[in-house]
Amino acid sequence: MKKFHRILFAAILLFGAEAIAQDSTGLKGTPLKLAQYTDDNSPFLTKEWFRGLARDNAGKPYDGVLLNYDLTKDEVVYKNDSSAYILGPEITEFNIPTGTELFTFKSGFPATSDGLTARSFYRVLYDGNTKLLKHYKKSGSAATQESLYILKGDKLSPIQLKDRNSFLKILSDEKNKMNYVIKEENLDFDGADDVAKLLAEYDAYKAGRGGN
């Protein structure tokens, strides 16, 4: 019986080691077997892996680790040598600098009516008092879907670039000022950058008025 217990205990330890692994970076993750992907069916944000920074819910940084983002499963993945790992829900922020672009993702935002939760990751396009966020979703070889949201207060609202009213109604408490900014800055909202500029002006104006 004692021998059986020793074998059972060893099996439990082995299973635990396979389920959650930790390396010299201090990161813990579930081992992931990487497959060979084409450009069309790859689930990852970037074709190459870049050294970036991950941060956990206690604020602890893990810098210089090879990171990528699985768009199909909404998961952060890191690679060490030939091994890859899915990072757990304790990771709430990560940055991937590609050399030409910086991708900053965060989680912990309010749930949405279209099924996103506090564990969903969003790319942060503008990080002020109000925030402009982008969520990515990919399914198989289908094109990646990109959805924009504005966080104001504790409410996360979807917006559409083609529907200017979808974001202007969120800023309706400063409607006249926003219309002035749009005219002065020649914002045509053909890209998310114009929304980010509008939010920056909104935050600056609110701050100048003491938040009122």
Secondary structure, 3 states (H helix, E strand, C coil): CHHHHHHHHHHHHHHHHHHCEECCCCCEEEEECCCCCCCCCCCECCCCCEEEEEEECCCCEEEEEEEEEECCCCEEEEEECCEEEEECCCEEEEEEECCCCEEEEECCCCCCCCCCCCCCCEEEEEECCCEEEEEEECCCCCCCEEEEEEEECCEEEEEECCEHHHHHCCCHHHHHHHHHHHHHHCCCCCCHHHHHHHHHHHHHHHHHCCCC
